[in-house]
């Protein structure tokens, strides 16, 4: 029940009840920079350091003055938001600026075409759809080629220009027969086998620990079974490859390898040939797994992925929703490890904390223009959000890319503070991971704690939220655990994060470590 209006809570009441149970049910009234503000019991404003940063959406912080001023100008001008099916020069300008940055970071001149959306999950869906459209069209082209080969071989047999090679019958396990009869038996078996292969559903590969969204398609590419399993029947098949395991990747690609058979004439003999069939639509990955526990992909494994996928003809989709747009000191976190993708997905900070926008970028050599006719989104590519995104890109590139350099410097300072906590509490803090302003601190397993609240929280996977509630209540620091790795707290503050704010976070984490070390249930709960 809402105490002020006496109206039942109707907006996700279960989540609200959970937030209340762990001390996170705060109604924020105002936001600025790295701070959120709420009204305390005495009516005074309480300032909170937002170390979660909108799950990575606030590279320039809350309500950055330059972005707010630009947004006001756009509204004052009467910028059209809903003007679908017309020219969108601002969206094209965003795509152009992104291309200039990508070409610089990737060392390529190949352009990437842009499909806009409203959220990261929607952009992932667009990438999945485009990859499947591309696969279907490649299958069509391959099938037509096999049919043409078959027709040429049939004509050669009928005119006596070719005879069926004896090994062709062995290859397809068909009883040998002479002349056209034998050929037609082979042709029927080829068509039967090919129809079975062509009728298989596509497979998408991704990594264990991955998180690519919770929509119908993207949730099947999210490793956490709690999100995925109830909806398994609704969407694409996915296989999850162990992280940093090149042999597992090779084995999975080999297991998914399929072929179409064909009959061709070589030296006057009809023989059986195999054509690689694109059964795997794409491999998706995050260069730094966000919800999986802030786990960076290694440069070595990235090279293996690049090599194996190229050999298998499998396109790579890189999900930069949390890690991109400057957060690691580059537009693309993946460019720092030498990974070149067929698709890139950007969102979150692209909207500057004000607009809801995302983009899926597809390299020219992979792009299918037909996709533009079968995919659309009412609010995508609108005049307001694209102009905000363009302003964000301009701010990133200003002063020779000062924002990128600052992200690296501030990220190093943040990582150093987290490292000191780990060094002083090695029995409590297991690891510190991340790059730039995307960092995570993992605690050791606490299910054996002498505190029943701590132990039960660990067993249920909810301890991280109890720790977040403690940080908020006692140290005015706001953060959360990663969704699929509950022992890891996430930190993604803005590029404007100060030494004082980092010190505030460090002090709060030291207190958390003391609580866990001492199994101090009373201090954790505040009771």
Backbone torsions as a table, in degrees:
resi	resn	phi	psi	omega
1	UNK	NA	132.3	174.9
2	UNK	-75.4	115.9	-173.0
3	UNK	-64.5	-26.7	-176.8
4	UNK	-83.8	-35.5	-175.9
5	UNK	-107.4	-10.0	-176.2
6	UNK	59.7	22.1	177.4
7	UNK	-96.9	138.7	177.4
8	UNK	-58.5	143.9	176.5
9	UNK	-71.4	120.8	-176.6
10	UNK	-114.9	-15.8	-179.1
11	UNK	-92.7	97.6	179.5
12	UNK	48.8	61.9	-175.2
13	UNK	-65.6	-30.1	-179.8
14	UNK	-64.3	-46.2	178.8
15	UNK	-61.7	-41.0	179.7
16	UNK	-61.5	-39.8	177.7
17	UNK	-63.5	-40.2	178.0
18	UNK	-65.0	-44.9	178.2
19	UNK	-57.4	-39.9	179.0
20	UNK	-63.2	-39.2	-176.1
21	UNK	-67.0	-24.8	-178.9
22	UNK	-110.8	5.8	175.4
23	UNK	81.1	27.4	-179.6
24	UNK	-112.9	8.7	-176.5
25	UNK	-85.9	64.6	-179.4
26	UNK	-102.9	136.1	175.8
27	UNK	-98.5	106.9	-177.7
28	UNK	-82.2	138.7	-174.8
29	UNK	-103.6	-26.8	-172.8
30	UNK	-151.8	154.6	179.8
31	UNK	-144.6	143.2	178.5
32	UNK	-160.2	131.1	178.3
33	UNK	59.8	-123.0	176.7
34	UNK	-98.4	16.5	-174.1
35	UNK	-117.9	142.2	167.5
36	UNK	-116.4	151.8	-175.8
37	UNK	-130.5	137.9	174.1
38	UNK	-133.8	165.0	-177.8
39	UNK	-89.4	119.6	178.8
40	UNK	-74.3	175.7	-178.4
41	UNK	-63.6	-26.4	179.4
42	UNK	-87.9	5.3	179.0
43	UNK	86.8	-6.2	179.8
44	UNK	-85.2	155.0	-179.0
45	UNK	-77.8	134.2	179.0
46	UNK	-112.6	127.4	-178.6
47	UNK	-94.7	135.2	-179.9
48	UNK	-124.3	132.8	174.1
49	UNK	-77.7	117.7	-177.5
50	UNK	-89.1	88.5	179.9
51	UNK	-80.5	-12.9	178.3
52	UNK	-79.0	-29.1	174.9
53	UNK	55.9	44.1	177.8
54	UNK	61.3	36.6	-177.4
55	UNK	54.4	36.2	178.2
56	UNK	94.5	10.1	-177.0
57	UNK	-90.3	-7.6	-169.0
58	UNK	-118.1	59.5	179.8
59	UNK	-59.2	-37.3	178.1
60	UNK	-101.1	14.3	175.8
61	UNK	82.0	178.4	177.6
62	UNK	-73.4	131.4	170.4
63	UNK	49.1	52.2	178.7
64	UNK	-57.6	129.7	-173.9
65	UNK	-54.1	-40.8	-178.4
66	UNK	-66.6	-38.5	178.7
67	UNK	-73.4	-38.5	177.9
68	UNK	-63.4	-44.1	179.1
69	UNK	-61.1	-40.9	179.4
70	UNK	-65.5	-41.7	179.2
71	UNK	-62.1	-41.4	178.2
72	UNK	-62.9	-40.7	177.6
73	UNK	-61.0	-43.4	-179.8
74	UNK	-61.0	-42.3	179.8
75	UNK	-70.1	-39.4	178.8
76	UNK	-65.3	-33.5	178.7
77	UNK	-72.0	-16.5	-174.4
78	UNK	78.1	36.1	-179.6
79	UNK	-53.4	126.9	179.5
80	UNK	-68.3	128.0	176.5
81	UNK	-94.6	-45.7	-177.6
82	UNK	-109.5	89.1	176.5
83	UNK	-135.1	58.5	-175.0
84	UNK	-64.9	160.4	175.8
85	UNK	56.3	48.1	175.4
86	UNK	-145.9	179.5	177.2
87	UNK	-69.4	142.4	178.5
88	UNK	-130.2	78.3	-176.9
89	UNK	-62.6	-28.7	179.9
90	UNK	-71.1	-38.6	175.2
91	UNK	-63.1	-39.8	178.2
92	UNK	-65.8	-35.0	177.6
93	UNK	-66.4	-39.2	176.3
94	UNK	-62.7	-46.1	179.4
95	UNK	-61.3	-40.2	179.7
96	UNK	-64.7	-43.6	179.7
97	UNK	-66.8	-40.3	176.7
98	UNK	-61.4	-39.8	179.0
99	UNK	-63.1	-40.9	179.7
100	UNK	-62.3	-40.2	-179.9
101	UNK	-71.3	-43.6	179.6
102	UNK	-61.5	-42.9	-179.4
103	UNK	-64.2	-34.0	176.8
104	UNK	-68.8	-45.3	-176.5
105	UNK	-75.2	-31.7	-176.7
106	UNK	-94.8	-13.3	-178.7
107	UNK	66.6	39.3	-179.0
108	UNK	-131.1	157.2	174.6
109	UNK	-106.4	-2.9	-178.5
110	UNK	-70.2	127.7	-179.9
111	UNK	-76.5	157.4	174.6
112	UNK	-117.8	130.4	178.9
113	UNK	-90.9	147.3	-169.8
114	UNK	-111.4	133.8	169.4
115	UNK	-119.7	120.9	-174.7
116	UNK	-92.2	154.3	176.9
117	UNK	-145.8	-166.9	-176.5
118	UNK	-112.3	-16.6	-177.8
119	UNK	-150.2	165.7	178.8
120	UNK	-63.4	-44.3	-179.6
121	UNK	-60.9	-38.1	178.7
122	UNK	-66.0	-38.5	178.5
123	UNK	-68.3	-35.5	174.0
124	UNK	-62.1	-43.1	177.2
125	UNK	-59.0	-40.2	178.3
126	UNK	-63.2	-42.2	178.7
127	UNK	-63.5	-42.8	179.2
128	UNK	-63.5	-44.2	179.0
129	UNK	-63.6	-43.8	-179.2
130	UNK	-64.8	-42.4	179.3
131	UNK	-61.0	-39.3	179.1
132	UNK	-71.6	-38.7	175.9
133	UNK	-60.8	-44.0	177.9
134	UNK	-60.6	-43.3	179.2
135	UNK	-62.8	-44.7	179.6
136	UNK	-61.2	-40.9	-179.7
137	UNK	-70.0	-35.9	175.6
138	UNK	-66.8	-38.6	176.6
139	UNK	-61.7	-42.5	178.2
140	UNK	-61.4	-44.4	178.7
141	UNK	-63.8	-40.3	179.6
142	UNK	-66.9	-43.0	179.8
143	UNK	-62.8	-41.3	177.6
144	UNK	-63.0	-39.7	178.8
145	UNK	-64.8	-41.9	178.3
146	UNK	-64.4	-40.5	179.1
147	UNK	-64.8	-38.8	178.4
148	UNK	-65.8	-41.7	176.6
149	UNK	-59.7	-43.6	-179.1
150	UNK	-62.9	-42.0	179.7
151	UNK	-64.7	-40.2	178.6
152	UNK	-65.8	-40.9	178.5
153	UNK	-66.1	-40.8	178.7
154	UNK	-61.0	-45.0	180.0
155	UNK	-62.8	-38.8	-179.8
156	UNK	-66.0	-37.7	178.3
157	UNK	-68.3	-43.4	-177.8
158	UNK	-65.9	-31.6	179.7
159	UNK	-90.7	-0.8	179.1
160	UNK	80.6	8.4	180.0
161	UNK	-76.9	-16.9	-178.8
162	UNK	-147.4	155.0	174.6
163	UNK	-124.7	157.2	-179.6
164	UNK	-76.9	128.0	177.8
165	UNK	-70.2	138.8	-178.5
166	UNK	-56.3	-35.9	-177.7
167	UNK	-67.5	-19.0	179.2
168	UNK	-62.5	-38.5	178.5
169	UNK	-67.6	-38.7	178.8
170	UNK	-66.8	-41.0	-178.3
171	UNK	-59.9	-35.3	-176.8
172	UNK	-105.2	4.7	179.1
173	UNK	55.9	49.0	179.8
174	UNK	-118.0	135.0	178.1
175	UNK	-58.3	136.5	-178.0
176	UNK	-68.7	143.8	176.1
177	UNK	-152.1	156.0	-174.9
178	UNK	-85.4	155.9	169.2
179	UNK	56.8	-144.0	-176.0
180	UNK	-64.2	-31.3	179.8
181	UNK	-61.3	-45.6	178.9
182	UNK	-64.7	-41.6	-179.8
183	UNK	-61.7	-45.1	-177.1
184	UNK	-66.1	-31.2	175.4
185	UNK	-65.5	-42.2	176.6
186	UNK	-64.4	-43.9	-178.8
187	UNK	-61.4	-39.6	179.6
188	UNK	-64.9	-39.7	179.0
189	UNK	-68.5	-40.1	176.7
190	UNK	-59.2	-46.8	-178.5
191	UNK	-65.5	-37.1	178.7
192	UNK	-64.5	-48.0	-179.0
193	UNK	-64.4	-43.1	-177.8
194	UNK	-66.6	-36.2	178.2
195	UNK	-63.9	-38.1	179.2
196	UNK	-65.9	-40.8	179.6
197	UNK	-68.3	-47.5	-176.4
198	UNK	-64.4	-23.5	-178.6
199	UNK	-84.8	-4.2	-179.7
200	UNK	-71.8	146.3	175.6
201	UNK	-71.0	148.9	178.6
202	UNK	-69.1	157.4	176.5
203	UNK	-119.3	137.2	173.0
204	UNK	-110.5	138.2	176.6
205	UNK	-104.7	144.0	172.8
206	UNK	-152.6	-179.5	-173.0
207	UNK	-101.0	149.5	172.2
208	UNK	-59.3	136.9	-176.8
209	UNK	90.3	-0.5	-176.1
210	UNK	-71.1	154.9	171.6
211	UNK	-142.6	116.4	-178.8
212	UNK	-125.0	13.0	177.0
213	UNK	125.2	177.5	-176.5
214	UNK	-127.7	17.2	174.5
215	UNK	-80.2	177.2	-171.3
216	UNK	-57.3	-42.4	179.8
217	UNK	-84.0	-47.3	-174.3
218	UNK	-66.7	-28.7	-177.8
219	UNK	-67.3	-26.3	177.5
220	UNK	-73.2	-12.6	177.9
221	UNK	-102.5	7.2	177.5
222	UNK	-100.7	124.1	-168.5
223	UNK	-69.4	-33.0	-177.1
224	UNK	-57.9	113.3	-176.4
225	UNK	-64.9	-23.9	178.2
226	UNK	-62.4	-33.5	177.1
227	UNK	-84.0	-33.6	-166.8
228	UNK	-91.8	-44.4	-167.4
229	UNK	-58.3	-41.8	-178.5
230	UNK	-61.2	-17.1	-173.3
231	UNK	-117.7	17.0	-174.4
232	UNK	-56.6	-34.9	-175.6
233	UNK	-75.0	-8.9	-170.5
234	UNK	-91.1	-19.8	-166.8
235	UNK	-143.7	-164.2	-171.3
236	UNK	-63.7	150.5	175.1
237	UNK	-75.8	140.8	179.1
238	UNK	-133.3	147.2	171.6
239	UNK	-122.4	136.6	-176.0
240	UNK	-105.0	123.8	-177.2
241	UNK	-97.8	133.4	177.8
242	UNK	-56.9	140.5	178.6
243	UNK	-63.4	142.6	173.1
244	UNK	59.1	27.5	-178.9
245	UNK	-121.8	89.3	-177.3
246	UNK	-64.2	-35.3	-179.8
247	UNK	-65.7	-39.7	177.7
248	UNK	-64.1	-37.9	177.8
249	UNK	-63.6	-47.2	179.3
250	UNK	-61.0	-42.2	-179.3
251	UNK	-64.2	-42.6	-179.8
252	UNK	-64.3	-44.5	178.8
253	UNK	-63.3	-38.1	178.4
254	UNK	-66.3	-39.9	179.8
255	UNK	-66.5	-30.9	-179.3
256	UNK	-89.8	-3.1	-179.3
257	UNK	-68.4	128.1	176.3
258	UNK	-133.9	161.5	-178.0
259	UNK	-135.6	155.2	164.4
260	UNK	-100.3	139.2	177.1
261	UNK	-91.7	150.7	177.4
262	UNK	-141.4	162.4	175.0
263	UNK	-118.4	122.8	-179.0
264	UNK	-133.1	159.4	178.9
265	UNK	-97.5	125.4	176.0
266	UNK	-134.8	115.4	-179.9
267	UNK	60.7	37.9	178.5
268	UNK	77.7	10.1	-179.8
269	UNK	-125.0	137.4	176.9
270	UNK	-85.5	121.1	-179.3
271	UNK	-126.4	164.4	179.4
272	UNK	-92.0	134.5	175.5
273	UNK	-124.9	160.3	177.4
274	UNK	-117.0	138.2	175.7
275	UNK	-118.1	125.7	179.2
276	UNK	-58.3	130.3	-178.0
277	UNK	-105.1	131.2	-178.1
278	UNK	-77.5	79.8	179.6
279	UNK	-81.8	-27.2	177.2
280	UNK	-94.2	118.2	-176.0
281	UNK	-74.1	-36.9	-178.6
282	UNK	-174.6	162.2	168.8
283	UNK	-114.3	127.1	179.8
284	UNK	-110.1	142.9	178.3
285	UNK	-154.8	158.9	170.7
286	UNK	-106.5	130.4	176.6
287	UNK	-64.1	-27.7	169.5
288	UNK	-133.9	112.1	-179.5
289	UNK	-67.5	121.7	-177.6
290	UNK	-81.5	-68.9	-176.9
291	UNK	-70.9	-15.8	177.6
292	UNK	-80.0	1.2	176.0
293	UNK	117.5	20.7	-178.4
294	UNK	56.9	65.1	-175.9
295	UNK	-114.9	110.2	179.0
296	UNK	-74.1	146.1	173.5
297	UNK	-79.4	136.8	-179.5
298	UNK	-78.3	155.1	178.1
299	UNK	-63.1	-37.4	179.7
300	UNK	-65.2	-44.1	180.0
301	UNK	-69.9	-34.0	176.1
302	UNK	-60.0	-41.7	178.9
303	UNK	-64.2	-39.3	178.1
304	UNK	-64.7	-42.5	177.9
305	UNK	-60.3	-46.5	-179.8
306	UNK	-58.5	-47.0	-176.2
307	UNK	-67.4	-49.1	-175.4
308	UNK	-68.2	-39.3	-180.0
309	UNK	-69.4	-37.0	176.7
310	UNK	-63.1	-42.4	-179.4
311	UNK	-66.1	-34.4	-178.3
312	UNK	-89.4	-5.4	-178.2
313	UNK	71.2	28.5	-178.2
314	UNK	-100.6	122.1	178.7
315	UNK	-69.9	151.7	-179.2
316	UNK	-110.2	130.0	174.6
317	UNK	-110.2	119.5	179.0
318	UNK	-103.8	120.4	-179.2
319	UNK	-90.6	103.8	179.9
320	UNK	-108.0	28.1	-175.1
321	UNK	-60.8	-46.5	178.3
322	UNK	-90.6	-35.8	-170.1
323	UNK	-88.9	-14.3	-173.8
324	UNK	-89.1	-171.9	177.4
325	UNK	59.3	47.0	170.3
326	UNK	93.9	-14.6	-169.8
327	UNK	-58.6	-32.9	-179.9
328	UNK	-104.2	13.3	-178.8
329	UNK	94.6	5.6	176.5
330	UNK	-143.5	167.0	172.1
331	UNK	-66.0	-42.4	-178.0
332	UNK	-117.5	121.5	173.3
333	UNK	-63.4	-30.4	-178.0
334	UNK	-68.4	-26.7	-178.7
335	UNK	-67.3	-25.9	-179.6
336	UNK	-71.3	-20.1	179.2
337	UNK	-108.5	14.4	172.8
338	UNK	76.3	17.8	-178.2
339	UNK	-90.1	124.2	177.7
340	UNK	-112.0	121.8	-173.4
341	UNK	-107.6	164.4	172.7
342	UNK	-84.5	-28.8	179.8
343	UNK	-133.9	142.8	170.2
344	UNK	-127.0	142.4	178.1
345	UNK	-122.7	123.1	179.3
346	UNK	-123.0	146.0	177.4
347	UNK	-161.7	-143.3	176.9
348	UNK	42.8	-99.7	-174.1
349	UNK	-65.8	-12.5	176.9
350	UNK	-59.9	-27.4	179.4
351	UNK	-88.4	4.1	175.4
352	UNK	63.4	17.7	-178.2
353	UNK	79.0	1.3	-178.3
354	UNK	-118.6	-38.0	-175.7
355	UNK	-109.8	151.4	176.2
356	UNK	-101.0	105.1	-176.7
357	UNK	-150.6	157.2	178.0
358	UNK	-154.6	166.0	179.0
359	UNK	-148.0	140.5	172.3
360	UNK	-111.2	123.7	-177.1
361	UNK	-109.7	130.6	-178.3
362	UNK	-124.3	130.2	-178.9
363	UNK	-65.0	147.5	-173.7
364	UNK	-55.1	-41.5	-176.3
365	UNK	-68.4	-14.4	179.6
366	UNK	-107.6	-18.2	-168.9
367	UNK	-68.5	139.0	175.1
368	UNK	-116.4	114.1	-178.0
369	UNK	-65.1	-22.3	178.9
370	UNK	-59.5	-23.0	-178.5
371	UNK	-61.0	-33.2	-178.6
372	UNK	-64.0	-19.8	-179.2
373	UNK	-90.6	-15.0	-175.5
374	UNK	-118.1	3.4	-179.9
375	UNK	-136.7	133.9	176.8
376	UNK	-158.9	167.0	179.5
377	UNK	-153.3	127.7	-171.5
378	UNK	-54.1	-47.5	-174.5
379	UNK	-94.0	-4.2	-179.5
380	UNK	-68.4	145.4	173.6
381	UNK	67.9	21.8	-177.4
382	UNK	-75.1	159.9	-173.2
383	UNK	-63.3	-34.1	-178.1
384	UNK	-73.3	-54.9	-174.0
385	UNK	-66.4	-35.4	-179.3
386	UNK	-70.2	-33.3	178.2
387	UNK	-73.3	-31.6	173.0
388	UNK	-66.2	-45.1	179.4
389	UNK	-60.5	-40.0	179.3
390	UNK	-64.1	-38.7	177.3
391	UNK	-64.3	-40.4	177.1
392	UNK	-58.6	-45.5	-179.1
393	UNK	-64.5	-37.9	177.7
394	UNK	-65.4	-39.2	178.4
395	UNK	-66.9	-36.7	177.3
396	UNK	-63.7	-39.7	-174.1
397	UNK	-87.3	-10.4	-176.3
398	UNK	-62.0	150.9	177.3
399	UNK	53.9	43.5	177.9
400	UNK	65.9	30.6	179.1
401	UNK	80.0	33.6	-178.1
402	UNK	-57.5	-36.5	-178.3
403	UNK	-62.0	-37.4	177.8
404	UNK	-63.1	-46.2	-178.6
405	UNK	-64.0	-38.9	179.7
406	UNK	-66.2	-36.9	178.0
407	UNK	-62.3	-40.6	177.3
408	UNK	-64.4	-45.5	-177.3
409	UNK	-66.3	-46.3	179.7
410	UNK	-67.8	-36.0	177.2
411	UNK	-64.1	-39.5	177.9
412	UNK	-64.7	-39.2	178.8
413	UNK	-65.7	-41.1	178.0
414	UNK	-63.8	-47.6	-179.6
415	UNK	-61.1	-36.9	179.0
416	UNK	-63.6	-42.6	179.4
417	UNK	-63.7	-43.8	179.0
418	UNK	-64.6	-38.9	178.9
419	UNK	-62.5	-35.4	178.6
420	UNK	-67.1	-37.9	176.5
421	UNK	-62.9	-44.0	178.8
422	UNK	-62.1	-43.6	-178.3
423	UNK	-61.6	-35.6	-177.5
424	UNK	-85.5	-17.1	-179.9
425	UNK	-132.1	59.3	-174.8
426	UNK	-64.7	-24.3	179.6
427	UNK	-82.1	-9.0	-179.1
428	UNK	-111.4	-44.3	-177.5
429	UNK	-96.5	120.6	-176.0
430	UNK	-84.6	-41.8	-173.7
431	UNK	-160.3	156.0	169.9
432	UNK	-125.3	128.3	-175.0
433	UNK	-138.3	158.6	171.9
434	UNK	136.7	-176.7	175.2
435	UNK	-140.8	140.3	176.2
436	UNK	56.3	-133.4	-177.8
437	UNK	-94.1	38.5	173.3
438	UNK	-137.0	91.9	-172.3
439	UNK	-125.7	153.1	177.1
440	UNK	-137.1	146.7	176.6
441	UNK	-122.6	118.9	-176.8
442	UNK	-102.8	132.1	176.3
443	UNK	-93.1	152.7	172.2
444	UNK	-64.7	156.0	177.4
445	UNK	-55.4	134.0	-174.1
446	UNK	-118.3	13.9	-176.5
447	UNK	-67.8	-15.2	176.9
448	UNK	-97.2	12.5	-177.8
449	UNK	-60.9	147.9	175.7
450	UNK	-68.9	-18.6	176.1
451	UNK	-87.2	124.7	-179.4
452	UNK	-67.3	-35.3	177.6
453	UNK	-62.2	-45.7	179.5
454	UNK	-66.8	-45.8	-178.7
455	UNK	-62.8	-45.1	-179.6
456	UNK	-67.3	-37.7	176.3
457	UNK	-61.2	-40.2	178.3
458	UNK	-65.8	-43.7	-178.7
459	UNK	-64.9	-34.6	-178.8
460	UNK	-84.6	-10.3	-177.7
461	UNK	80.9	12.2	-175.1
462	UNK	-109.6	4.9	-176.8
463	UNK	-59.2	-37.9	-179.3
464	UNK	-56.8	-33.6	179.0
465	UNK	-73.6	-34.3	174.5
466	UNK	-64.2	-41.0	178.2
467	UNK	-65.5	-38.6	177.9
468	UNK	-64.1	-39.1	177.3
469	UNK	-63.5	-39.1	177.3
470	UNK	-63.9	-46.0	179.3
471	UNK	-59.5	-40.3	-179.6
472	UNK	-68.5	-46.3	-175.6
473	UNK	-69.2	-43.9	-171.7
474	UNK	-95.5	-24.8	-173.8
475	UNK	-129.7	4.6	178.0
476	UNK	53.5	43.6	175.8
477	UNK	-120.1	130.0	-179.6
478	UNK	-108.5	119.8	170.9
479	UNK	-157.3	179.4	-176.6
480	UNK	-144.8	162.7	170.6
481	UNK	-75.8	162.2	173.3
482	UNK	-74.1	147.5	-167.1
483	UNK	-64.2	-33.7	-175.4
484	UNK	-109.8	4.2	177.9
485	UNK	-140.9	82.3	-169.5
486	UNK	-65.8	-13.9	178.2
487	UNK	-85.6	-1.1	-177.4
488	UNK	-111.2	124.8	172.0
489	UNK	-90.6	142.3	-176.1
490	UNK	-104.5	149.1	177.6
491	UNK	-140.0	117.5	-179.8
492	UNK	-141.4	61.2	179.6
493	UNK	-70.9	174.1	-179.6
494	UNK	-76.7	170.2	178.9
495	UNK	-68.2	-11.9	-179.8
496	UNK	-92.8	8.4	-177.2
497	UNK	-59.8	135.6	-175.0
498	UNK	-97.9	164.5	174.4
499	UNK	-59.9	-37.7	-179.3
500	UNK	-64.6	-40.3	179.3
501	UNK	-68.2	-39.0	177.6
502	UNK	-65.4	-39.2	177.0
503	UNK	-64.0	-38.8	177.1
504	UNK	-61.3	-43.4	177.5
505	UNK	-63.5	-45.7	-179.0
506	UNK	-59.5	-42.9	178.9
507	UNK	-62.0	-41.7	178.7
508	UNK	-64.2	-40.7	-179.8
509	UNK	-69.2	-34.2	175.6
510	UNK	-63.5	-38.0	177.8
511	UNK	-66.7	-40.9	176.7
512	UNK	-59.8	-44.9	-179.9
513	UNK	-61.7	-38.1	178.0
514	UNK	-65.7	-41.3	178.9
515	UNK	-60.5	-45.7	-179.7
516	UNK	-69.0	-41.7	179.9
517	UNK	-60.7	-41.8	-175.3
518	UNK	-92.7	0.0	-176.0
519	UNK	50.9	44.1	-172.6
520	UNK	-86.7	84.9	-175.9
521	UNK	-64.4	-40.9	-178.2
522	UNK	-63.4	-42.5	179.5
523	UNK	-67.5	-38.5	-179.8
524	UNK	-63.4	-45.1	-174.7
525	UNK	-88.8	-16.5	-178.3
526	UNK	73.0	21.2	-178.9
527	UNK	-112.6	NA	NA
